[in-house]
Amino acid sequence: MSTQTKTLPSFAFFAVTMNFDRTIEPTLRAIEKIELLPVNKISFANGLSAHIINAGEQDVIKLELVFKAGRMHENAKGVAAAVSQLLRDGTSKHSSKEISETFDFYGASINTQAFIDTSSVTLYTLNKHLSKLLPLLKEVLTDAVFPKKELDTYIQNNKQKLLVNLEKVEFLSQRKFTSSLFGENHPIGYTTNDVDLNNLSVDLLKQFYEARFQPQYCTAIISGRVADETVKLIEEFFGNDIISETKITSLSANLIPTPGNEHYEFKTDAVQSAIRIGKRFINRRHADYQKVKVMNMIFGGYFGSRLMSNLREDKGYCYGVYSSVASFLNDGYLCIAAEVNADSTMDAVAQIKHELKLLCNERVTEEELTLVKNYIMGTILSDTDGPFNVSEIVKSLVVYDLDLSEFQKGISDMMSSTSSDILSLANKYFVSDSMIDVIVGKK
């Protein structure tokens, strides 16, 4: 009978022989500087610009095409979202099934999304399959037919989702909040309803698609292992298209806010109440924006925030409460949001306003300010890890027509924020009397 000797792998031997004194805390070091991976910007013959982040160990690539084709450019309510969703559902040459099966066969994925200012089409694939997939991606972006059957299914599915959402206080409160700030017909203010869905047609979708999914409205962001041959291949398919001059009439973006600062919608059977408090706000391009981000983080922007400590940890009113700034190219809003036990609704509102008052009347301690700055730097460090994450940062700058230098400037602005800055900005932007209150549920 033979005896086998098992040999520990080298890493296991290392772990066994190392001695750790677990009573001594590791040394904490502040993150002093964060550098973006190099970004190279080029322009193709037809004017389409491309931002290239060549980095990473894996032979994969992310190609994102960002179009100025969001809600702000719609010719009818709900069109941008419908076009984005139905882009992959058929061309004159391939059915929805064939398109999906082709991308799946090569282990690739294609994602489409519509936002307020833009729509994006994103392809993830191995470099070796790019030449096989770009022709189909080009076909999707130039020859989508929006089959009537697929549109009918889309409309029916979204009507069902709407029915479900209309029973949720968080959905109803957000809908009332944005419509109160901007108006029910503003691209930021409206929520797609049954009437909007019924008005959708293949012709409306094609008009929007043919007018806005054009090279002059597009920016390409290419990240991963990007060789010269990769860029040439993308240029071959997307850098030489003739620019179409097709025009559409976009919906009016006139602001018609709802009068008054208090807006209630009662649901007698509600177990929770949804609270939204906020206002129209500065956007990413404003000089105060980065320092306001620090102030907002302290107030309600992360799990250790003042709002979370008060309403969740101390009072036990809710699972979570947050304050966020939604930024768009030409507008923005501040939203303080929570879903609380219905019986605690009004005291929760009072506690939020109490925290707003404290922020306006008392200086932030250096300890709290340093903690939040370190948290922000840690988050940014994570967000810049790898070419795909960097591509998201580049996209956020492209949307606002900002230079890449704004990334470092933004970090500098945040890290130079003082307690005096926070107090001054709180009194400028976070005064509760300047905000609206929206409650859906019970008072």
C-alpha positions in Angstrom: 0.0 0.0 0.0 1.5 3.3 -1.1 1.4 6.5 0.9 0.9 9.8 -0.9 2.4 13.0 0.5 0.3 16.1 -0.1 2.4 19.3 -0.7 1.0 22.6 0.3 1.0 25.2 -2.4 3.5 28.0 -1.9 0.8 30.6 -1.0 -0.5 28.2 1.8 3.0 27.8 3.2 3.3 31.6 3.2 0.1 31.9 5.1 1.1 29.3 7.7 4.5 30.7 8.4 3.6 34.4 8.6 2.9 35.8 12.1 0.4 38.6 12.4 -0.2 40.7 15.4 -3.9 41.3 15.0 -4.0 43.7 18.0 -2.2 46.3 15.9 -4.4 48.3 13.5 -2.9 48.8 10.0 -1.7 52.2 9.2 -4.3 54.4 7.5 -3.0 56.6 4.6 -5.0 59.3 2.9 -5.4 59.0 -0.9 -3.4 62.0 -2.1 -3.9 61.8 -5.9 -5.9 60.0 -8.5 -4.8 59.8 -12.1 -7.0 58.8 -15.0 -5.8 56.3 -17.5 -4.6 58.1 -20.6 -7.4 59.1 -22.9 -6.7 59.8 -26.6 -9.3 61.8 -28.6 -9.5 61.6 -32.4 -12.0 62.6 -35.0 -13.1 60.6 -38.0 -13.7 61.9 -41.5 -17.4 62.5 -41.0 -16.8 64.5 -37.8 -17.7 61.7 -35.4 -15.3 62.0 -32.4 -13.8 59.1 -30.5 -12.3 58.9 -27.0 -9.9 55.9 -26.7 -8.8 54.3 -23.4 -6.3 51.7 -24.3 -5.6 49.6 -21.1 -6.3 46.3 -19.4 -4.9 42.8 -19.5 -7.9 41.0 -21.1 -8.4 41.0 -24.9 -11.8 42.6 -24.6 -13.3 45.8 -25.9 -16.2 48.1 -24.9 -17.5 50.3 -27.7 -20.1 52.8 -26.6 -21.8 55.1 -29.0 -23.5 58.1 -27.2 -26.1 60.0 -29.2 -27.8 63.3 -28.4 -31.0 61.4 -28.6 -32.6 61.6 -25.2 -35.9 62.8 -24.0 -34.9 66.5 -24.6 -35.0 65.7 -28.3 -38.2 63.7 -28.5 -40.9 64.3 -31.1 -43.5 62.7 -28.8 -43.6 61.5 -25.2 -42.0 58.1 -24.7 -40.3 57.9 -28.1 -36.7 58.0 -26.9 -37.2 55.1 -24.5 -39.1 53.1 -27.1 -36.5 53.6 -29.9 -33.8 52.6 -27.5 -35.6 49.4 -26.4 -36.7 48.4 -29.9 -33.4 49.1 -31.8 -32.4 45.5 -31.7 -35.8 44.1 -32.6 -35.3 43.8 -36.3 -33.8 45.3 -39.5 -34.8 44.8 -43.1 -32.3 41.9 -43.2 -32.5 40.3 -39.8 -35.2 39.5 -37.2 -34.9 40.2 -33.5 -34.2 36.5 -32.9 -31.4 36.4 -35.5 -29.8 39.6 -34.1 -29.8 38.2 -30.5 -28.5 34.8 -31.5 -25.6 36.3 -33.5 -24.4 38.4 -30.5 -24.9 35.4 -28.2 -23.0 33.1 -30.5 -19.9 35.2 -30.3 -20.2 35.7 -26.5 -20.9 39.4 -26.9 -23.5 41.7 -25.5 -25.3 44.8 -26.8 -27.0 47.2 -24.4 -29.2 50.2 -25.2 -30.3 52.9 -22.9 -32.2 56.2 -23.1 -31.7 59.1 -20.7 -32.8 62.7 -20.5 -30.1 64.2 -22.7 -28.7 61.1 -24.5 -29.2 57.6 -25.7 -26.4 55.1 -25.8 -25.6 51.8 -27.6 -22.9 49.7 -26.0 -21.1 46.6 -27.4 -18.9 44.3 -25.3 -16.9 41.7 -27.2 -13.6 39.9 -27.6 -11.4 41.8 -30.0 -11.1 38.7 -32.3 -14.9 38.8 -32.9 -15.2 42.6 -33.5 -14.9 42.4 -37.3 -17.8 39.9 -37.4 -20.1 42.0 -35.1 -19.5 45.5 -36.3 -21.5 45.0 -39.6 -24.5 43.9 -37.6 -24.1 46.7 -35.1 -23.9 49.1 -38.1 -27.1 47.6 -39.5 -28.9 48.0 -36.2 -28.0 51.7 -36.1 -28.8 52.5 -39.7 -31.5 50.0 -40.8 -33.8 49.3 -37.8 -37.4 48.9 -38.9 -39.3 48.8 -35.5 -41.7 46.0 -36.4 -45.3 46.8 -35.5 -45.6 43.5 -33.6 -42.6 44.3 -31.4 -43.9 47.8 -30.8 -47.3 46.4 -29.7 -45.6 44.0 -27.3 -43.5 46.8 -25.9 -46.6 49.0 -25.4 -48.5 46.1 -23.7 -45.6 45.2 -21.4 -45.1 48.8 -20.3 -48.8 49.2 -19.6 -48.6 46.2 -17.3 -45.5 47.7 -15.6 -47.3 51.0 -15.1 -50.3 49.2 -13.4 -47.9 47.6 -11.0 -46.0 50.9 -10.3 -49.1 52.8 -9.7 -49.6 50.8 -6.5 -46.2 51.8 -5.2 -45.9 55.0 -3.1 -42.3 55.5 -4.2 -43.2 55.6 -7.8 -46.2 57.9 -7.2 -44.1 60.3 -5.1 -41.3 60.6 -7.6 -43.8 61.2 -10.4 -45.5 63.9 -8.4 -42.1 65.4 -7.4 -40.7 65.8 -10.9 -44.0 67.0 -12.4 -44.4 69.6 -9.6 -40.9 71.0 -10.3 -40.9 71.0 -14.1 -44.5 70.4 -15.3 -46.3 67.3 -16.6 -45.2 68.0 -20.2 -41.5 68.8 -19.6 -39.0 66.0 -20.6 -37.7 65.9 -17.0 -41.2 66.3 -15.4 -43.4 63.8 -17.2 -43.9 60.1 -16.5 -45.0 58.0 -19.5 -48.7 57.0 -19.1 -51.2 54.9 -21.0 -52.1 57.8 -23.4 -48.5 58.3 -24.3 -48.0 54.6 -24.9 -51.1 54.4 -27.1 -49.8 57.4 -29.2 -46.6 55.6 -30.1 -46.3 54.5 -33.7 -43.7 53.0 -36.0 -43.7 56.3 -38.0 -42.9 58.4 -34.9 -40.1 56.0 -33.9 -38.6 56.0 -37.3 -38.7 59.8 -37.5 -36.8 60.2 -34.3 -34.3 57.4 -35.1 -33.5 58.8 -38.6 -33.1 62.3 -37.3 -31.1 61.8 -34.1 -29.0 58.6 -34.6 -26.6 60.4 -36.9 -22.8 60.9 -36.8 -23.1 64.6 -36.0 -24.9 63.7 -32.8 -22.6 60.8 -31.8 -19.5 60.4 -29.8 -17.7 57.0 -29.6 -16.0 55.8 -26.4 -13.7 52.9 -27.0 -12.1 51.2 -24.0 -10.2 48.0 -23.3 -7.4 46.5 -25.3 -7.6 48.9 -28.2 -5.1 48.3 -31.0 -4.6 50.5 -34.1 -6.4 47.9 -36.1 -9.4 48.1 -33.8 -9.7 51.9 -34.3 -9.3 51.5 -38.1 -12.1 48.9 -38.1 -14.5 51.1 -36.1 -13.6 54.0 -38.4 -14.4 51.9 -41.5 -17.9 51.2 -40.2 -18.8 54.4 -38.4 -16.3 57.1 -39.5 -17.3 57.6 -43.1 -21.1 57.8 -43.1 -22.7 60.6 -45.0 -24.4 62.9 -42.5 -28.2 63.0 -42.9 -29.9 66.4 -42.6 -33.3 64.9 -41.5 -35.0 67.2 -39.0 -37.8 66.7 -36.5 -39.7 69.1 -34.3 -38.9 68.3 -30.6 -41.4 68.7 -27.9 -41.5 72.0 -26.0 -39.4 72.1 -22.8 -41.3 75.0 -21.2 -41.3 74.9 -17.4 -44.7 74.9 -15.9 -44.2 74.0 -12.2 -47.2 73.3 -9.9 -48.0 76.2 -7.6 -47.3 75.7 -3.9 -44.7 74.1 -1.7 -46.7 71.2 -0.3 -48.1 68.4 -2.4 -49.9 65.4 -0.9 -51.5 62.3 -2.4 -53.3 60.1 0.1 -53.5 56.3 0.0 -55.6 55.0 2.8 -54.3 51.5 2.5 -50.6 52.5 2.5 -48.3 50.8 5.0 -45.5 53.3 4.2 -45.4 56.9 3.1 -43.0 58.1 0.4 -41.4 61.4 1.1 -39.7 63.6 -1.6 -38.3 67.0 -0.6 -36.3 69.1 -3.0 -36.0 71.8 -5.7 -34.6 72.6 -9.1 -30.9 72.7 -8.7 -27.5 73.5 -10.2 -26.0 71.0 -12.7 -22.5 69.5 -13.3 -21.3 72.6 -15.2 -21.9 75.0 -12.3 -18.9 76.4 -10.4 -20.3 75.3 -7.0 -21.2 71.8 -8.1 -18.2 69.9 -6.7 -18.2 71.5 -3.3 -22.0 71.0 -3.1 -21.4 67.3 -3.7 -19.3 67.3 -0.5 -22.0 69.1 1.4 -24.7 66.7 0.1 -22.6 63.7 1.0 -22.4 64.9 4.6 -26.1 65.5 4.7 -27.5 62.4 3.0 -25.2 61.1 0.3 -23.9 57.9 1.8 -24.7 55.3 4.5 -22.9 57.2 7.2 -24.7 60.5 6.5 -26.6 62.6 8.9 -30.0 61.7 7.5 -29.2 58.0 7.8 -27.9 58.4 11.3 -31.1 60.2 12.4 -34.0 58.6 10.5 -32.6 55.0 10.3 -30.2 54.5 13.1 -31.7 56.7 15.8 -35.4 56.8 15.0 -35.9 53.5 13.1 -38.3 55.2 10.7 -37.0 53.7 7.5 -34.5 51.3 5.9 -32.8 54.0 4.0 -33.0 57.8 3.3 -30.8 59.7 0.9 -30.2 63.0 -0.7 -29.1 63.2 -4.3 -28.5 65.7 -7.1 -29.8 64.7 -10.5 -27.8 66.6 -13.1 -28.7 67.2 -16.7 -27.1 69.2 -19.5 -29.3 72.3 -19.0 -31.0 71.6 -15.6 -31.0 69.5 -12.5 -32.8 68.9 -9.2 -32.1 68.1 -5.6 -34.1 65.2 -4.1 -34.3 64.1 -0.5 -36.1 60.7 -0.5 -37.3 58.2 2.0 -40.0 55.6 2.4 -41.1 55.6 6.1 -43.6 53.9 8.4 -46.9 55.6 7.7 -47.4 56.5 11.4 -44.0 58.3 11.4 -44.5 60.4 8.3 -44.8 63.9 9.6 -42.1 63.5 12.2 -39.8 62.1 9.5 -40.4 65.3 7.5 -39.7 67.3 10.6 -36.4 65.5 11.2 -35.3 66.1 7.7 -35.9 69.8 8.1 -34.2 69.7 11.4 -31.1 68.3 9.8 -31.3 70.9 7.0 -31.5 73.7 9.7 -28.4 72.3 11.5 -26.4 72.2 8.3 -27.3 75.9 7.7 -26.6 77.0 11.3 -23.6 75.0 12.5 -20.2 74.5 11.1 -19.3 70.9 10.1 -16.5 69.6 12.3 -13.1 68.9 10.8 -13.4 65.3 11.8 -16.7 64.8 9.9 -15.4 66.7 6.9 -12.2 64.7 6.7 -14.1 61.4 7.0 -16.4 62.4 4.1 -13.5 63.6 1.9 -11.7 60.3 2.5 -14.9 58.4 1.6 -15.3 60.4 -1.6 -11.6 59.8 -2.6 -12.1 56.0 -2.0 -15.2 56.0 -4.2 -13.4 57.9 -7.0 -10.4 55.5 -6.7 -12.8 52.5 -7.2 -14.6 54.3 -10.1 -11.3 54.8 -11.9 -10.2 51.2 -11.7 -9.8 49.8 -15.2 -10.6 51.1 -18.7 -14.3 50.3 -18.6 -14.8 52.4 -15.4 -12.8 55.2 -16.9 -15.0 55.1 -20.0 -18.0 56.0 -17.7 -16.1 59.0 -16.4 -15.3 60.1 -19.9 -18.9 59.7 -20.9 -20.1 61.9 -18.0 -17.8 64.7 -19.2 -18.8 64.3 -22.9 -22.5 64.6 -22.0 -21.7 68.0 -20.4 -19.3 69.2 -23.2 -16.6 69.3 -20.6 -12.8 68.9 -21.1 -11.1 65.9 -19.4 -9.1 68.4 -17.3 -12.4 69.0 -15.4 -11.9 65.6 -13.7 -8.9 66.7 -11.8 -10.3 70.1 -11.2 -13.4 68.5 -9.7 -11.3 66.5 -7.3 -9.3 69.6 -6.3 -12.5 71.5 -5.7 -14.0 68.8 -3.4 -10.8 68.2 -1.5 -10.3 72.0 -0.9 -13.8 72.4 0.6 -13.7 73.9 4.1 -16.3 74.0 6.9 -16.8 77.7 6.0 -17.6 76.7 2.4 -20.1 74.0 3.6 -21.9 76.5 5.8 -22.0 79.2 3.1 -23.3 76.7 0.5 -25.9 75.3 2.8 -27.4 78.7 3.3 -27.3 79.3 -0.4 -28.8 76.0 -1.6 -30.2 73.9 1.3 -32.7 76.3 3.0 -35.9 74.2 3.5 -38.2 77.1 2.7 -36.9 77.0 -0.9 -37.9 73.4 -1.4 -41.2 71.6 -2.1 -42.6 68.7 0.0 -44.2 65.8 -1.7 -45.9 63.0 0.4 -47.7 60.0 -1.0 -49.3 57.7 1.6 -50.5 58.9 5.0 -49.8 62.1 7.0 
